Amino acid sequence: MHPRFQLKTKLVLAISALVLALVTFLSYVYVAQVLKQGMTEAYQDGDFIAHQVYLFASNALRDPSNPANQLLPPTTDDPQKVISNSLQADPGLKSLLQSVVGYSPTIYDVSIVDLHGVAVAHSDPDFQGKPLKGRVDFLTVRYGGFWRQLGVVYGRPRVYDVHLPLERGGQPFGQIRVGVSTVFLKSELQTLLNRAFTLAAIAIPISFLLAASLSNLALRPLQAIGARLDRMTAGEIEVPAEIAPEQQRTDEYGVVTNKIDRLGRQMRDVKEVFSALKENLDQIMANLEDGLMLFTRDWRVVLVSASAERFVGQARADILGHQVNEIFNRSSRLGQLVLHCFQYHEPMDQLEVETDTGRRIQVSLDFIEERGERIGALLTMRDTESVRKIENEIELSRRLAAIGRLTSGVAHEVKNPINAIVLHLEVLREKLPMLEPDSLRHLDVIASEIKRLDRVVQTLVDFTRPVELRLAETDLRRTLEDVVLLAIPDASQHGVQIVRQIAPEQLTVRIDSDLIKQALLNVVINGVQSMPNGGELKVVAGRDGDAIEVSVQDQGQGVPPDIRDKIFNLYFTTKKGGSGIGLAMTYRVMQLHNGSIDFESRNGSGTTFHLRLPLAGSAETPQVNLAANVHSAEGLS
């Protein structure tokens, strides 16, 4: 992965590269012109000297005063030798050859050679009459490319020749060679070239400094905008109010700033709406009993309810953002079914599945599409046992409501006849003062039974009467201690030991202490009475999320399966002499406090009752004005 450069760095590099390219191009043009001019001047100097030598050599061959020409016989077998002697004997040519080397600093030597390459005349007398090696023609350098000419200057020293042929009578008889030395040429051009390279080398770092300065100057408004955006997104500054059009800046910075301000106001509004929606959605997802998972079009989870953790076996943080094949495993029944439906795009509608642990759940899968294009999927998982339990509780509430309405009317109608019977019985006692013992005993039995009937009716009236809760914040540990103290005498008679496992931290709830105490005592007493041969009754209390859970576990015979859905019914009891009101009253009290009660029982292994009450200050805390007018029948529903 290549690192990403900042805009400032990019600008510096771009400007520097542009300046470098410009400096390089101008330096190339300048150096090329200097080289071309130097090579041209060197060639012109050599060519000029060659023509001078040519002129002197031609005059020497035509001068009759030349001793060599005077001695020349009419016929000779070696005209080349005669010409050579003429050139060697000419004093003007000798003087020219000896002085011409100092004419130009680039001229190395000058020579006249015959057709065999032997030096007829030379600027250095030691080479005269000796064969000379051929040199590269300087024209290849003059018309060579840039790198060829630069190599001549900075390469190893060499000597090139400027050639000019000699003819006599229309026939070539020799050649003039003017040697051009690169050492002398380098000394002439190197100063100019080094100056050009030095200027180029100085221009490059200066370009970097100028580029950095220009980029800082150009990016200063952008840096201010970026810092403002950072503070705005971090919530350090408030988004400014909208400015009137006549007060807004009209330059580029002002236009961008105004747009950013509008964007900031829109982001603030969207953020507020999003925060409110997210808070509401999180609260809904946290309270959902169903496991809900929302997938995107690439089957990646973007929304998970808290209950989904129980079905998937992973925390919400480990589920969010992962794809379906990373969450579900084909080795499990649920995972195999879900992955199959996702693979073949097959929806599910309330399909009941038994997991590997024997738990039965209902699974629904709906694919979300818009205009024929898939945009996601919604997976819903529901505990079948919970659904059935809720249905049973609804049915139980419906029955209790019906019983409440019935008992309310019956209690009202029976109470008046009982009062009339009691009144007439007392009148009868006064009119019959002298009764036989048997008759008096029968009257006493009638009076006793009427009183018992009156107590039953009064209990029924109390049960169906509206309850006014006296709520107060209470430490539930203290209420539990009172309940245990009240139950200890009865537990001792049955040989039952009560074991308490109560959390050390404070368990603050908002309750009617008397009602909750009676409700808990009913459950504890039932647990004690379920163990006629003694045993252990365990009372456990502690926090469970936003609620307090109290568990009462006995070691009795358990509740038979065929009556488990009836134990909260009013007047239902399996004990001799039992009224069937205790658990019904407990159920009602828990509902009045926005709590719940359920149980789990195993044949021969005892029963455990679970009572849950919301913590003080939670959203489910009961309010006095709501509970005060709750009719008993409706309270059970």
C-alpha positions in Angstrom: 0.0 0.0 0.0 1.6 3.3 -1.1 1.5 6.1 1.3 -0.8 9.0 0.5 0.9 12.3 0.3 -0.7 15.4 1.8 -1.9 18.1 -0.6 0.9 20.4 0.6 3.5 17.8 -0.3 1.9 17.2 -3.6 2.0 20.9 -4.4 5.6 21.2 -3.4 6.6 18.2 -5.5 4.6 19.4 -8.5 6.0 22.9 -8.4 9.5 21.6 -7.8 9.1 19.1 -10.7 7.9 21.9 -12.9 10.8 24.2 -12.0 13.2 21.3 -12.3 11.9 20.5 -15.8 12.1 24.1 -16.8 15.6 24.5 -15.4 16.7 21.3 -17.1 15.2 22.3 -20.4 16.8 25.8 -20.3 20.1 24.3 -19.1 20.0 21.8 -22.0 19.3 24.5 -24.5 22.0 26.7 -23.1 24.6 23.9 -22.9 23.7 22.7 -26.4 24.1 26.2 -27.8 27.5 26.6 -26.0 28.7 23.2 -27.3 27.5 23.9 -30.8 29.1 27.3 -30.9 32.3 26.0 -29.4 32.5 23.1 -31.9 31.7 25.4 -34.8 34.3 27.9 -33.8 36.9 25.2 -33.3 36.1 23.8 -36.8 36.1 27.2 -38.4 39.5 27.9 -36.9 40.9 24.6 -38.1 39.4 25.1 -41.6 40.8 28.6 -41.8 44.3 27.4 -40.9 43.9 24.6 -43.4 43.0 27.0 -46.2 45.9 29.3 -45.2 48.3 26.3 -45.4 46.7 25.4 -48.7 47.3 28.9 -50.1 50.9 28.9 -49.0 51.5 25.4 -50.4 49.9 26.3 -53.7 52.1 29.4 -54.0 55.2 27.4 -53.0 54.5 25.0 -55.9 54.0 27.8 -58.4 56.9 30.1 -57.2 59.8 29.9 -59.8 62.2 31.3 -57.3 61.9 28.1 -55.3 65.1 26.3 -55.6 63.4 23.0 -55.8 61.4 24.2 -58.7 64.5 25.5 -60.5 66.3 22.3 -60.3 63.3 20.3 -61.5 64.2 18.6 -64.8 61.8 18.5 -67.7 61.1 14.9 -67.0 61.4 13.0 -63.8 60.4 9.6 -62.5 59.3 10.8 -59.1 57.1 14.0 -59.3 55.8 13.3 -55.8 59.3 13.7 -54.4 59.8 16.9 -56.4 56.5 18.3 -54.9 57.6 17.3 -51.4 61.0 18.9 -51.8 59.3 22.1 -53.1 57.0 22.3 -50.0 59.9 21.6 -47.6 62.1 24.1 -49.1 59.6 27.0 -49.1 60.5 29.4 -46.3 57.0 31.0 -46.1 55.3 27.7 -45.6 57.8 26.7 -42.9 57.2 30.0 -41.1 53.5 29.5 -41.3 53.6 26.0 -39.9 55.8 27.0 -37.0 53.6 30.0 -36.1 50.1 28.7 -36.8 49.8 26.5 -33.6 49.7 29.7 -31.5 46.9 31.1 -33.6 44.1 29.3 -31.8 44.2 27.7 -28.3 42.3 24.6 -29.7 44.9 23.8 -32.5 47.2 21.0 -31.6 49.3 20.6 -34.8 49.3 21.2 -38.5 50.7 18.9 -41.2 50.8 18.2 -44.9 50.9 14.5 -45.8 51.3 12.8 -49.1 49.1 10.1 -50.5 50.9 7.5 -48.4 50.3 9.4 -45.1 53.9 10.5 -44.8 54.4 14.0 -43.3 55.8 16.3 -46.1 55.6 19.3 -43.7 54.7 19.4 -40.1 54.5 22.1 -37.4 56.7 19.8 -35.3 60.0 19.2 -37.3 60.5 15.9 -35.6 57.5 14.3 -37.4 58.6 15.6 -40.8 59.2 12.7 -43.2 57.5 10.2 -40.9 54.2 8.4 -41.5 51.3 9.8 -39.4 48.3 7.9 -38.1 44.9 8.8 -39.3 42.5 10.7 -36.9 38.8 11.0 -36.7 37.4 13.8 -38.8 36.2 16.7 -36.7 33.1 17.0 -38.8 31.6 14.0 -36.9 31.9 16.1 -33.7 30.6 19.3 -35.2 27.5 17.7 -36.6 27.2 15.1 -33.8 24.4 15.1 -31.2 24.3 16.8 -27.8 25.7 13.8 -25.8 28.5 13.3 -28.4 29.6 16.9 -28.1 29.3 16.8 -24.3 31.4 13.6 -24.2 34.1 15.3 -26.3 34.4 18.0 -23.6 34.2 15.8 -20.5 35.6 12.6 -22.0 39.1 11.4 -22.2 41.5 13.7 -24.2 41.6 13.1 -28.0 42.8 14.9 -31.1 40.5 15.3 -34.2 41.5 16.4 -37.7 40.2 19.0 -40.0 41.0 17.7 -43.5 41.6 19.6 -46.7 42.8 17.8 -49.9 45.8 19.2 -52.0 45.7 18.9 -55.8 48.2 19.7 -58.6 47.2 19.6 -62.2 43.8 18.3 -61.2 45.3 15.3 -59.5 45.4 14.8 -55.7 48.9 14.5 -54.3 48.4 15.1 -50.6 46.2 16.4 -47.7 46.3 19.1 -45.1 45.6 18.0 -41.6 44.8 20.5 -38.8 44.7 18.8 -35.4 42.0 20.0 -32.9 42.7 19.0 -29.3 39.8 18.3 -26.9 42.0 19.3 -24.0 42.3 22.8 -25.4 38.6 22.7 -26.4 37.6 21.7 -22.9 39.6 24.5 -21.3 37.6 26.9 -23.6 34.1 25.5 -22.9 34.3 24.0 -19.4 34.0 27.4 -17.7 30.8 28.2 -19.5 29.4 24.7 -19.0 30.3 24.6 -15.3 28.6 27.9 -14.8 25.5 26.6 -16.4 25.4 23.5 -14.3 26.1 25.5 -11.1 23.2 27.8 -11.9 20.9 24.8 -12.5 22.0 23.1 -9.3 21.3 26.4 -7.4 17.9 26.8 -9.1 16.6 23.4 -7.9 16.8 23.9 -4.1 15.6 27.4 -4.6 12.6 26.0 -6.5 11.9 23.7 -3.5 11.9 26.6 -1.1 9.8 28.7 -3.4 7.4 25.8 -3.9 7.1 25.2 -0.1 6.4 28.9 0.4 3.9 29.1 -2.3 2.1 26.0 -1.1 1.9 27.3 2.4 0.5 30.6 1.1 -2.0 28.8 -1.1 -3.1 26.2 1.4 -3.3 28.5 4.4 -7.1 29.1 3.8 -7.6 25.3 3.3 -5.7 24.6 6.6 -8.0 27.1 8.4 -11.0 25.4 6.8 -9.7 22.0 7.8 -9.1 23.0 11.4 -12.6 24.5 11.6 -14.1 21.3 10.3 -12.1 19.3 12.8 -13.3 21.4 15.7 -16.9 21.4 14.3 -17.1 17.6 14.0 -15.5 17.2 17.5 -18.1 19.5 18.9 -15.6 22.0 20.2 -17.3 25.0 18.5 -20.9 25.8 17.6 -22.0 26.0 14.0 -22.3 29.8 13.3 -25.7 31.2 12.5 -26.5 31.9 8.9 -25.0 35.2 7.7 -26.9 37.7 5.6 -26.0 37.6 1.8 -24.7 41.2 1.9 -22.3 40.4 4.7 -20.9 37.2 3.2 -17.4 37.2 1.6 -17.5 36.8 -2.2 -14.0 35.4 -2.8 -13.3 31.7 -3.1 -12.5 31.3 0.6 -15.8 33.0 1.6 -17.8 30.8 -0.8 -16.3 27.6 0.6 -16.7 28.8 4.2 -20.4 29.6 3.6 -21.0 26.1 2.1 -19.2 24.5 5.1 -21.3 26.5 7.5 -24.5 25.3 5.7 -23.1 21.7 5.8 -22.4 22.1 9.5 -25.9 23.2 10.2 -27.3 20.3 8.2 -25.0 17.8 9.9 -26.0 19.1 13.3 -29.7 18.7 12.5 -29.1 15.2 11.1 -26.9 14.3 14.0 -29.7 15.3 16.5 -32.3 13.3 14.6 -30.0 10.4 14.2 -29.1 10.4 17.9 -32.7 10.4 18.9 -33.6 7.6 16.4 -30.6 5.6 17.5 -31.5 6.0 21.2 -35.1 4.9 20.5 -34.0 2.1 18.3 -31.4 0.8 20.9 -34.1 0.9 23.6 -36.5 -1.0 21.4 -33.9 -3.5 20.4 -32.8 -4.0 24.0 -36.4 -4.7 25.1 -37.3 -7.0 22.3 -37.9 -10.6 23.4 -37.4 -11.8 19.8 -33.9 -12.2 18.4 -33.8 -9.9 15.4 -30.9 -9.5 12.9 -30.9 -7.1 9.9 -28.6 -7.8 7.0 -27.3 -5.7 4.1 -27.3 -6.8 0.5 -23.9 -8.5 1.0 -25.4 -10.4 4.0 -23.5 -8.3 6.6 -25.2 -7.6 10.0 -26.0 -4.0 10.7 -28.7 -4.3 13.4 -28.9 -6.9 16.3 -31.3 -7.1 19.2 -30.1 -8.0 22.6 -32.1 -11.2 22.7 -30.3 -12.5 19.6 -27.3 -13.3 21.8 -29.3 -16.1 23.5 -30.1 -17.8 20.1 -26.7 -17.3 18.4 -24.5 -17.7 21.4 -22.3 -14.7 20.7 -22.2 -11.1 22.0 -23.7 -8.3 20.0 -20.3 -6.7 19.5 -19.0 -9.9 17.9 -22.0 -10.1 15.6 -22.3 -6.6 14.2 -20.4 -6.0 11.0 -19.9 -9.7 10.3 -21.3 -11.7 7.4 -23.9 -14.5 7.9 -21.4 -17.3 7.2 -19.1 -15.9 10.0 -21.9 -16.0 12.6 -23.7 -19.3 11.9 -22.0 -22.6 11.6 -23.1 -25.4 9.4 -22.4 -27.9 12.1 -25.4 -26.8 14.0 -29.0 -27.3 13.0 -30.0 -23.7 13.2 -26.8 -22.6 11.3 -27.3 -25.2 8.6 -30.9 -24.1 8.0 -30.1 -20.3 8.0 -27.1 -20.7 5.7 -29.1 -22.9 3.3 -31.8 -20.3 3.0 -29.4 -17.5 2.4 -27.5 -19.5 -0.2 -30.6 -20.4 -2.2 -32.5 -17.2 -1.4 -35.4 -19.1 0.2 -37.5 -17.2 2.8 -38.8 -18.9 5.9 -42.2 -18.2 7.6 -42.4 -19.2 11.3 -40.5 -22.4 10.9 -40.1 -24.3 14.2 -36.6 -25.7 14.7 -35.1 -27.7 17.5 -31.6 -26.7 18.3 -28.7 -29.0 19.3 -29.5 -28.3 23.0 -33.1 -29.4 22.6 -34.5 -25.9 22.7 -37.3 -25.2 20.2 -37.4 -21.9 18.5 -39.4 -20.3 15.7 -37.3 -18.9 12.8 -38.5 -16.4 10.2 -36.4 -15.1 7.3 -37.6 -12.3 4.9 -35.6 -11.0 2.0 -36.0 -7.2 1.5 -36.2 -6.2 -2.1 -36.9 -3.0 -4.0 -37.7 -2.9 -7.7 -36.5 -6.4 -8.1 -33.1 -5.7 -6.5 -32.2 -7.2 -3.1 -31.2 -4.7 -0.4 -31.1 -6.9 2.6 -32.7 -9.5 4.8 -34.4 -9.7 8.2 -33.9 -12.8 10.4 -36.3 -13.2 13.4 -35.8 -15.9 16.1 -38.4 -16.5 18.8 -38.4 -18.9 21.7 -41.3 -21.3 21.2 -41.5 -22.0 25.0 -41.7 -18.2 25.7 -44.5 -17.8 23.1 -46.4 -20.6 24.7 -45.8 -19.2 28.2 -47.0 -15.8 27.1 -50.1 -17.4 25.6 -50.7 -19.4 28.8 -50.3 -16.2 30.9 -52.8 -14.4 28.6 -55.2 -17.2 29.0 -54.7 -17.2 32.8 -55.2 -13.5 33.0 -58.4 -13.8 30.9 -59.7 -16.5 33.2 -58.8 -14.6 36.3 -60.5 -11.5 34.9 -63.6 -13.5 34.4 -63.4 -15.0 37.8 -62.8 -11.5 39.3 -65.9 -10.2 37.6 -67.9 -13.2 38.8 -66.6 -13.2 42.4 -67.2 -9.4 42.7 -70.8 -9.8 41.9 -71.3 -13.0 44.0 -69.6 -11.5 47.0 -71.8 -8.4 46.8 -75.0 -10.5 46.5 -74.0 -13.0 49.3 -72.9 -10.4 51.8 -76.4 -9.0 52.3 -78.2 -12.3 53.0 -75.4 -13.3 55.4 -75.9 -10.1 57.4 -79.7 -10.7 57.4 -79.2 -14.3 58.7 -76.8 -13.1 61.5 -79.3 -10.5 62.5 -82.3 -12.8 62.6 -80.2 -15.5 64.4 -79.5 -13.0 67.3 -83.2 -12.1 67.4 -84.1 -15.8 67.6 -81.6 -16.2 70.6 -83.3 -13.4 72.4 -86.9 -14.8 71.9 -85.9 -18.3 73.0 -83.9 -17.8 76.2 -84.6 -21.2 77.6 -83.3 -23.6 75.0 -82.4 -27.2 75.4 -78.6 -27.8 75.3 -79.0 -29.7 72.0 -80.9 -26.8 70.4 -78.4 -24.3 71.8 -75.6 -26.3 70.4 -77.2 -26.3 66.9 -77.6 -22.5 67.1 -73.9 -22.2 68.0 -73.0 -24.4 65.0 -75.2 -22.3 62.8 -73.6 -19.1 64.2 -70.1 -20.5 63.8 -70.6 -21.5 60.2 -72.2 -18.2 59.3 -69.1 -16.4 60.7 -66.8 -18.7 58.7 -68.9 -18.0 55.6 -68.7 -14.4 56.4 -64.9 -14.6 56.6 -64.7 -16.4 53.3 -66.9 -13.7 51.7 -64.9 -11.0 53.3 -61.7 -12.5 52.0 -63.3 -12.6 48.5 -64.4 -9.0 48.9 -60.9 -8.0 50.0 -59.4 -9.8 47.0 -61.6 -8.1 44.5 -61.4 -4.6 46.0 -59.3 -1.9 44.3 -55.9 -1.7 45.9 -54.1 1.6 46.7 -50.4 1.1 46.6 -48.3 2.8 49.2 -45.0 2.9 47.3 -41.7 3.8 48.9 -38.1 3.1 48.0 -37.1 0.0 50.1 -34.1 -2.2 50.4 -35.5 -5.6 49.4 -33.0 -7.3 51.6 -34.7 -6.0 54.7 -38.1 -7.2 53.5 -36.7 -10.7 52.8 -35.3 -10.8 56.3 -38.7 -10.0 57.7 -40.3 -12.7 55.6 -37.7 -15.3 56.7 -38.3 -14.4 60.4 -42.1 -14.8 59.9 -41.6 -18.2 58.2 -39.1 -19.7 60.6 -41.7 -21.0 63.2 -43.7 -22.8 60.5 -40.4 -24.1 58.9 -39.2 -25.4 62.3 -42.4 -27.4 62.8 -41.9 -29.1 59.4 -38.2 -29.6 60.0 -37.2 -27.3 57.2 -34.0 -25.2 57.2 -34.2 -21.9 55.4 -30.9 -20.9 53.7 -30.4 -17.3 52.5 -28.2 -16.3 49.7 -28.8 -12.5 49.4 -26.5 -10.2 47.5 -24.3 -7.9 49.7 -25.1 -4.8 47.7 -28.2 -2.7 48.3 -31.3 -3.9 46.4 -33.4 -0.8 46.1 -36.9 -1.2 44.8 -40.0 1.0 44.8 -42.7 -1.1 46.4 -45.6 -1.4 48.8 -43.7 -3.2 51.5 -46.7 -4.8 53.2 -48.0 -6.3 49.9 -44.6 -7.5 48.7 -44.0 -9.0 52.2 -47.3 -10.9 52.0 -46.6 -12.1 48.4 -43.2 -13.4 49.3 -44.4 -15.0 52.5 -47.1 -16.9 50.5 -44.4 -18.4 48.3 -42.1 -19.3 51.2 -44.9 -20.9 53.2 -45.9 -22.9 50.2 -42.3 -24.1 49.8 -42.1 -25.1 53.5 -45.4 -26.9 53.4 -44.3 -28.8 50.2 -41.7 -30.6 52.4 -43.6 -32.5 55.2 -40.5 -34.6 55.9 -38.2 -31.7 56.2 -35.5 -30.4 53.9 -33.8 -27.2 52.8 -35.5 -24.1 51.4 -33.1 -21.8 49.6 -33.9 -18.1 49.2 -31.7 -16.3 46.6 -31.8 -12.6 45.8 -29.6 -10.4 43.5 -29.6 -8.0 40.6 -30.3 -9.2 37.1 -29.9 -6.3 34.7 -32.5 -3.6 35.5 -34.4 -5.8 37.9 -34.1 -7.7 41.1 -34.8 -11.4 41.0 -35.8 -13.4 44.1 -35.7 -17.2 43.8 -37.4 -19.6 46.3 -36.3 -23.2 45.8 -37.7 -26.1 47.8 -36.9 -29.8 47.8 -40.5 -31.0 47.6 -42.2 -33.4 45.1 -42.6 -30.7 42.5 -45.7 -29.6 40.7 -47.3 -32.3 38.5 -47.3 -31.3 34.8 -51.1 -31.6 34.5 -51.7 -28.8 37.0 -48.8 -26.4 36.3 -51.0 -24.1 34.3 -53.6 -23.8 37.1 -51.6 -23.0 40.2 -52.1 -19.2 39.9 -55.9 -19.7 39.5 -58.0 -18.3 42.2 -59.3 -20.9 44.7 -57.2 -23.7 43.1 -55.3 -25.7 45.7 -54.0 -29.2 46.3 -53.6 -28.8 50.1 -56.3 -29.9 52.5 -57.8 -26.8 54.1 -56.1 -24.5 51.6 -58.0 -21.5 50.3 -56.4 -21.3 46.8 -55.9 -17.5 47.3 -52.2 -17.3 48.3 -50.5 -17.7 44.9 -53.3 -15.8 43.1 -52.8 -12.9 45.5 -49.0 -13.1 44.9 -49.5 -13.1 41.2 -51.8 -10.0 41.5 -49.3 -8.1 43.7 -46.4 -8.8 41.3 -48.5 -7.4 38.4 -49.4 -4.3 40.4 -45.7 -3.7 40.8 -44.9 -4.2 37.1 -43.1 -7.4 38.1 -43.5 -11.0 37.2 -43.6 -14.5 38.7 -43.0 -17.8 37.1 -41.7 -21.2 38.2 -39.9 -24.3 37.1 -40.6 -27.7 38.6 -39.1 -31.2 38.3 -41.0 -34.2 39.5 -39.3 -35.4 42.7 -36.7 -32.6 42.6 -38.6 -29.7 43.9 -39.9 -26.4 42.6 -38.2 -23.0 42.1 -40.3 -19.8 42.0 -38.7 -16.7 40.3 -40.1 -13.3 41.3 -38.8 -10.2 39.4 -39.2 -6.6 40.5 -37.9 -3.5 38.6 -35.1 -1.5 40.2 -36.0 1.9 41.6 -35.8 4.5 38.9 -36.2 2.2 36.0 -38.8 2.7 33.3 -40.9 -0.1 34.7 -41.1 1.3 38.2 -44.8 1.3 39.3 -46.6 4.7 39.9 -49.1 5.3 42.6 -51.7 7.0 40.5 -51.7 4.1 38.0 -52.1 1.4 40.6 -54.7 3.1 42.8 -57.7 2.5 40.6 -56.8 -0.9 39.3 -59.6 -3.3 39.9 -58.6 -6.7 41.2 -60.0 -8.5 38.3 -58.3 -6.3 35.8 -55.1 -6.4 37.9 -55.0 -10.2 37.3 -55.5 -9.7 33.5 
